[in-house]
Amino acid sequence: MASYTWVTHLLQTSWFDALAPYHPTAVGVYSQIPRRPAGESATNRNKNIAGLYAMFQVVKGVFTEREPVLRQAFTALGLDPDDESRDVTTAVGIGNVAGTSVVAARAGDGMNALGGAGRAYHGKPYEDYTDYRPVNTADELADPSRWQPDVEPHRRRTGGGPGDKAIFTAQQFATPQLALVTPQTYKDPGRFRLPDPGHLDHTDARAYRRAVDEVLAASASLSDEQKMKAEFFEHTPLSVTLSPRAAAMAHDLDLDGWAQLFLVCSTARFDSLIAAWHHKRAFDAVRPFSAVRHVYRGRKVTAWGGPGKGTVDDMPAEEWAGYLPVGNHPEYPSAFTVLTAAQAQAARSFLGDDVLNWTHAFPAGSGQREPGTVPAADLELTWATWSDFETDCAASRVWAGAHFAQTTRASLAFGGQFGDLAHTFVHRHTTGDIKD
């Protein structure tokens, strides 16, 4: 999630910066390219070319595995992917300068995306340089309030023979250094307060058990619609990235409007995730699977029993798992909920209303967790408003078994403020009012 959000933000920033010279007042975030004559923006051709070249420079800089695909697209469009012109009187040159400026500005922002670019750290791309170590191991829950890495199957198998078994590995905290990345709209993520997760303090046995029981109750009563919503929101490129597209279409935005909406949304997601990671590191909170096993160890629970099994009444607590595999980072806050709430508020502020108007269809049996059986019939999910969307996202994290209900409620409230910050930031760059 973290690396995807980082790359997406760079791509959408480059698009905005490439279009800025064709706008009457806009100023790029990382490039101040001289404004072009109004006649050059009479059609969208120059803007589209500039935007494509800007995005291609970002892809070549930080997302190289997608370069061959984009090269094919350039060729199909009659564009030269090897044109490295930096002549800012041309659309190609504007795009190249905008894209390379974004990559240069973000190469050393603390993400360590390029390996060795993370504040004098030398290592693999996106590798941690903070020396984070979990309190618990995958085998032992020494502190029931703190994060325990889950055990998950590795893609590789031993040998290659018919009797081979999957290799299992313990999770590692994904990019804990995200908490130290330079934000776009503020300086210190610690300034954003988040209530302590008292519901995850195992010394308060009543509150801790109540949080666990809420997760188990949700697991035991899963409907096909809840399962598909859990899968939908887990799929970041679909749920998070494409929801602004639905809003842009619902509001019939022009090309500049698309670029501005996408930037305000990606900025909100980016900055909210940095703050979320700051608190994930600070609280280092336990995930539901560990807490369920701690509270009900040696006993049976009623819950979803696994693919194709429905709800079972006699599941050993030590075997309980959520509907979806759990993320490889501490529980509090819910990152999906935070960034979805941030994006929803950013879109509302930019568009001036709450309209989303998005319907996504799932054919019968198209579920990834229980293929062929879920959903039992064709299913359409519809979100008329961003408020509906963020509320469903929060609930879906509990249905998935990934988060506690109280966590998602706190995360919803926490995320919205980053949408307002993002809107202010993009509005200033759109109007050219970027003086401190």
C-alpha positions in Angstrom: 0.0 0.0 0.0 2.7 2.5 1.0 4.9 2.1 -2.1 1.8 2.1 -4.4 0.5 5.3 -2.8 4.0 6.9 -3.1 4.3 6.1 -6.8 0.7 7.1 -7.6 1.3 10.5 -5.9 4.4 11.1 -8.1 2.5 10.2 -11.2 -0.5 12.5 -10.5 1.8 15.3 -9.4 3.7 15.1 -12.7 0.4 15.3 -14.6 -0.6 18.4 -12.8 2.8 20.0 -13.3 2.8 19.2 -17.0 -0.6 20.9 -17.5 0.2 23.9 -15.3 1.9 25.9 -18.1 -1.2 25.7 -20.2 -3.5 26.9 -17.4 -4.2 30.7 -16.9 -2.9 30.7 -13.3 -1.6 27.3 -12.2 1.9 26.8 -10.9 3.5 23.4 -10.8 4.4 21.7 -7.5 7.9 20.9 -8.4 8.5 22.8 -11.6 7.8 26.4 -12.5 7.7 26.2 -16.3 6.9 29.4 -18.1 3.3 29.8 -19.1 2.4 29.0 -22.7 0.3 31.2 -25.0 -3.5 30.6 -24.6 -3.8 29.4 -28.1 -1.7 26.3 -27.4 -4.4 25.1 -25.0 -7.3 25.6 -27.4 -7.5 21.8 -27.7 -6.3 19.1 -25.3 -3.6 17.8 -27.6 -0.7 19.7 -26.1 -1.9 19.0 -22.5 -2.2 15.3 -23.2 1.2 15.0 -24.8 2.8 16.9 -21.9 1.0 14.8 -19.4 2.0 11.6 -21.1 5.7 12.5 -21.2 5.7 13.7 -17.6 4.2 10.4 -16.4 6.6 8.4 -18.6 9.6 10.2 -16.9 8.2 9.2 -13.5 7.7 5.6 -14.7 11.3 5.4 -16.0 12.5 6.9 -12.7 10.6 4.9 -10.1 8.3 2.4 -11.7 10.6 0.8 -14.3 8.6 -2.5 -14.5 5.8 -0.6 -16.3 8.1 1.1 -18.8 7.7 -1.5 -21.6 3.9 -1.2 -21.4 4.0 2.6 -21.6 6.5 2.4 -24.5 4.0 0.3 -26.4 1.3 2.9 -25.7 3.5 5.7 -26.9 4.2 3.9 -30.2 0.5 3.2 -30.7 -0.2 6.9 -30.2 2.5 7.9 -32.7 4.8 9.4 -30.0 8.5 8.8 -29.7 9.2 7.3 -26.2 12.9 8.1 -26.6 12.4 11.9 -27.2 14.2 13.4 -24.2 13.7 17.1 -25.3 13.8 19.6 -22.5 12.6 22.5 -24.7 9.8 24.0 -22.6 8.3 25.7 -25.6 7.1 22.3 -26.7 4.6 19.8 -25.1 7.3 17.1 -25.1 9.8 19.2 -23.4 7.3 20.5 -20.8 6.4 16.9 -20.0 9.9 15.8 -19.7 10.9 18.6 -17.4 7.8 18.3 -15.3 8.3 14.5 -14.8 12.0 14.6 -14.1 11.5 17.5 -11.6 9.0 15.4 -9.6 11.4 12.4 -9.5 14.3 14.5 -8.5 12.3 16.2 -5.7 11.1 13.0 -4.3 14.2 10.7 -4.8 15.5 11.5 -1.3 12.3 12.2 0.6 12.9 9.4 3.1 10.9 6.6 1.3 14.1 4.9 0.1 12.2 4.1 -3.1 15.4 3.9 -5.2 17.6 2.1 -2.7 20.3 4.3 -1.2 18.1 7.4 -1.7 16.5 7.3 1.8 18.5 9.9 3.7 22.0 8.5 3.2 20.8 4.9 3.6 22.2 2.3 1.2 20.2 -0.8 0.5 17.4 -2.3 -1.6 14.5 -0.2 -2.9 11.9 0.5 -0.2 14.0 -1.3 2.4 13.7 -0.2 6.0 16.5 1.9 7.5 14.9 2.6 10.9 15.9 -0.7 12.5 12.2 -1.5 13.5 11.9 -4.7 15.5 8.6 -6.2 16.6 8.1 -6.9 20.3 6.4 -10.2 19.5 7.5 -13.0 17.1 5.3 -15.0 14.8 5.5 -17.9 17.3 5.0 -16.0 20.6 2.7 -13.3 21.7 4.7 -11.9 24.6 2.7 -8.6 24.8 -1.0 -9.1 23.8 -1.4 -5.4 23.2 1.4 -5.2 20.6 1.7 -6.2 16.9 2.5 -9.8 16.2 3.7 -10.7 12.6 1.5 -13.2 11.0 2.7 -16.3 9.1 1.9 -16.3 5.4 2.8 -18.6 2.5 5.7 -17.7 0.3 5.3 -18.0 -3.4 8.1 -20.3 -3.9 8.0 -24.1 -3.3 10.7 -26.5 -2.4 12.3 -28.7 -5.1 9.6 -28.9 -7.7 8.4 -32.4 -7.2 4.8 -33.5 -6.7 5.2 -33.8 -2.9 6.5 -30.2 -2.5 5.0 -28.1 0.3 4.7 -24.3 0.4 7.2 -22.3 2.3 5.8 -20.1 5.1 7.5 -16.8 6.2 6.8 -14.4 9.0 5.6 -10.9 8.1 7.9 -7.9 8.3 6.6 -4.4 8.9 6.2 -2.9 5.4 8.1 0.3 4.9 8.1 1.5 8.5 10.2 4.4 7.2 7.1 5.9 5.7 6.5 7.6 9.0 9.7 9.7 8.3 8.9 10.6 4.7 8.6 14.3 3.9 4.8 15.2 3.6 3.4 17.5 1.1 1.1 19.8 3.2 2.7 19.8 6.7 6.0 19.2 8.4 5.5 17.0 11.4 3.0 14.1 11.5 3.2 14.0 15.3 1.1 17.2 15.4 -2.0 15.2 14.4 -3.3 13.7 17.6 -5.0 10.3 17.6 -6.7 8.8 20.7 -4.8 6.0 22.4 -6.2 2.6 21.5 -7.5 1.8 24.9 -9.6 -1.0 23.5 -6.4 -2.8 22.7 -4.9 -2.6 26.2 -4.9 -6.2 27.3 -4.7 -5.2 31.0 -8.2 -3.8 30.6 -9.6 -7.3 30.0 -13.2 -6.2 29.5 -12.5 -3.6 26.8 -10.1 -5.9 25.1 -12.5 -8.8 25.0 -15.3 -6.5 23.8 -13.2 -5.4 20.9 -12.5 -9.1 20.0 -16.1 -10.1 20.3 -17.1 -7.3 17.8 -14.7 -8.8 15.3 -16.0 -12.4 15.9 -19.6 -11.3 15.6 -18.9 -9.6 12.2 -17.0 -12.7 11.1 -19.9 -15.0 12.0 -22.5 -13.0 10.1 -20.8 -12.3 6.9 -23.0 -11.8 3.9 -22.0 -12.0 0.2 -22.3 -8.3 -0.1 -20.0 -7.7 2.9 -17.4 -10.2 1.6 -17.3 -8.5 -1.8 -17.1 -5.1 -0.2 -14.1 -6.3 1.9 -12.4 -7.6 -1.3 -13.3 -4.4 -3.2 -11.7 -2.0 -0.7 -8.7 -4.3 -0.2 -7.9 -3.8 -3.9 -6.2 -0.4 -3.8 -5.9 0.2 -7.5 -9.6 -0.4 -7.9 -11.3 1.1 -4.9 -8.9 4.0 -4.0 -7.4 5.0 -7.3 -10.5 4.7 -9.5 -13.0 6.4 -7.2 -11.9 9.9 -8.2 -12.4 8.9 -11.8 -16.0 8.1 -11.0 -16.4 11.5 -9.3 -14.8 13.3 -12.3 -17.2 11.6 -14.7 -20.2 12.3 -12.4 -19.2 16.0 -12.4 -18.3 16.2 -16.1 -14.9 17.7 -15.4 -12.7 19.0 -18.2 -9.0 17.8 -18.5 -7.8 20.5 -16.1 -10.4 19.5 -13.6 -9.4 15.8 -13.8 -5.7 16.7 -13.2 -6.7 18.9 -10.2 -9.1 16.4 -8.7 -6.5 13.6 -9.0 -3.8 15.7 -7.4 -6.0 16.8 -4.5 -7.0 13.2 -3.9 -3.5 11.7 -4.2 -2.1 14.5 -1.9 -4.7 13.6 0.7 -3.9 9.9 0.5 -0.2 10.5 0.6 -0.1 12.8 3.6 -2.7 10.9 5.5 -0.8 7.6 5.1 2.4 9.2 6.4 0.6 10.3 9.5 -1.1 6.9 9.8 2.3 5.2 9.7 3.6 7.6 12.3 0.9 6.3 14.7 1.2 2.7 13.6 4.8 2.8 14.7 4.1 4.6 17.9 1.2 2.4 19.0 2.5 -0.9 17.4 -1.0 -2.3 18.1 -2.1 -5.9 18.0 -4.1 -7.4 15.1 -7.5 -9.2 15.6 -6.1 -12.7 14.8 -3.6 -12.4 17.7 -6.2 -10.9 20.1 -8.8 -13.6 19.3 -6.3 -16.4 20.0 -5.2 -14.7 23.2 -8.7 -14.1 24.7 -10.1 -17.5 23.7 -7.1 -19.8 23.7 -8.1 -23.4 24.3 -11.7 -22.6 23.5 -14.0 -22.7 20.5 -15.5 -19.6 18.8 -18.3 -19.0 16.3 -17.0 -17.4 13.1 -16.5 -17.7 9.4 -14.8 -21.0 9.0 -12.8 -20.5 5.9 -13.4 -20.7 2.1 -16.6 -22.7 1.4 -17.3 -23.5 5.0 -19.6 -20.6 6.0 -20.2 -19.9 9.7 -19.0 -22.6 12.1 -19.7 -23.0 15.8 -16.7 -25.1 16.8 -13.6 -23.4 15.5 -10.6 -23.5 17.8 -9.7 -20.0 18.6 -6.0 -20.7 17.7 -7.2 -21.4 14.1 -9.3 -18.3 13.6 -8.4 -16.0 10.7 -10.2 -13.2 9.1 -12.0 -13.3 5.7 -8.9 -11.7 4.1 -5.2 -12.1 4.8 -4.0 -9.5 7.3 -1.8 -6.6 6.3 1.9 -6.6 7.2 1.9 -3.7 9.6 0.5 -2.8 13.0 -3.3 -2.4 13.4 -3.9 1.1 14.7 -5.0 3.2 12.9 -6.6 1.5 9.9 -4.6 2.8 6.9 -7.3 2.1 4.3 -9.9 3.9 6.4 -7.6 6.9 7.0 -6.7 7.4 3.4 -10.2 6.8 2.1 -11.6 9.4 4.6 -8.9 11.8 3.6 -9.6 11.4 -0.1 -13.4 11.7 0.4 -13.0 15.0 2.2 -10.5 16.3 -0.4 -13.0 15.4 -3.2 -15.9 17.0 -1.3 -13.9 20.2 -0.7 -12.7 20.4 -4.3 -16.0 19.5 -6.0 -18.3 21.4 -3.6 -20.6 18.5 -2.9 -20.6 14.9 -1.7 -21.6 13.2 -5.0 -19.7 10.1 -6.1 -22.3 8.2 -8.1 -20.3 5.0 -8.6 -21.5 1.5 -9.3 -19.3 -1.5 -9.6 -20.6 -4.9 -10.7 -19.4 -8.3 -9.5 -20.6 -11.3 -11.6 -21.7 -14.4 -9.7 -18.8 -16.5 -8.4 -16.2 -13.7 -9.1 -14.9 -13.4 -5.5 -11.2 -14.0 -5.0 -11.5 -15.6 -1.6 -14.3 -18.0 -2.4 -14.2 -18.2 -6.2 -17.1 -19.9 -7.9 -19.5 -19.5 -5.0 -19.3 -15.8 -3.8 -21.3 -13.9 -4.7 -24.0 -16.5 -5.2 -25.7 -14.2 -7.7 -24.6 -11.1 -9.8 -24.1 -8.2 -7.4 -23.9 -4.5 -7.9 -22.3 -2.2 -5.3 -23.4 1.4 -5.5 -22.1 4.5 -3.6 -24.1 7.6 -4.3 -21.9 9.7 -2.1 -18.3 9.9 -0.8 -19.8 9.6 2.7 -21.4 6.2 1.8 -18.0 5.2 0.3 -15.9 6.0 3.3 -18.4 4.5 5.8 -18.4 1.2 3.8 -14.6 1.2 3.6 -14.4 1.5 7.4 -16.9 -1.3 8.0 -15.2 -3.5 5.4 -12.0 -3.6 7.4 -13.9 -5.3 10.3 -15.7 -7.6 7.9 -12.3 -8.6 6.5 -11.1 -9.4 10.0 -8.2 -7.0 9.7 -9.3 -4.3 12.1 -11.3 -3.7 15.3 -14.5 -1.7 15.0 -13.3 1.0 17.4 -10.1 1.4 15.4 -12.1 2.1 12.2 -14.3 4.7 13.9 -11.2 6.6 15.2 -9.6 6.3 11.8 -12.5 7.8 10.0 -12.4 10.9 12.2 -8.6 11.1 11.9 -8.5 11.0 8.1 -10.7 13.9 7.1 -8.4 16.6 8.2 -5.8 15.6 5.5 -8.4 16.2 2.8 -8.9 19.8 3.9 -5.1 20.3 3.9 -4.8 18.8 0.4 -7.5 21.0 -1.0 -5.9 24.1 0.4 -2.5 23.1 -1.1 -3.9 22.3 -4.5 -6.1 25.4 -4.6 -3.0 27.5 -4.0 -1.1 25.9 -6.8 -4.1 26.1 -9.1 -4.5 29.9 -8.5 -0.8 30.5 -8.4 -0.9 31.7 -4.8 2.1 29.8 -3.6 3.9 32.6 -1.6 4.5 31.7 2.1 
